[in-house]
Amino acid sequence: MAMYVYSTDGDPVGFVFETYIYDLDGTPLGRIVGCRVHRFDGTYVGEWFRDMVVRRPQGRPRIIPPVPAPPRRPPAGTSYRLRAVVDYGYQDAFPLLRQGAGNDAYFGQAAE
């Protein structure tokens, strides 16, 4: 059984294997380092919070050394919307994992 990553709306959008985050099709997107989430090129995306990747103003963004992406994983089994949706006031940052590097607008904003 996979450990799912959820959107802030409560829908499953990916899964975690070891410290890597994958989309539901098994494509590797990023990694979790402590409570921070980074792309494989080392750019900061957001914070790991209650099975979500979110933009938290109190996050401590930083760039870390790049690492090679792990191989694809088999797709995750279907998941139901098992979470109760609670609005913690954070924006969903999971879509940023799919974007390329150079998302400096958020990086600079979060660092302020």
Secondary structure, 3 states (H helix, E strand, C coil): CCEEEECCCCCEEEEEECCEEEECCCCEEEEEECCEEECCCCCEEEEEECCEEEECCCCCCCCCCCCCCCCCCCCCCCCCCCCCCCCCCCEECHHHHHCCCCCHHHHHHHHC
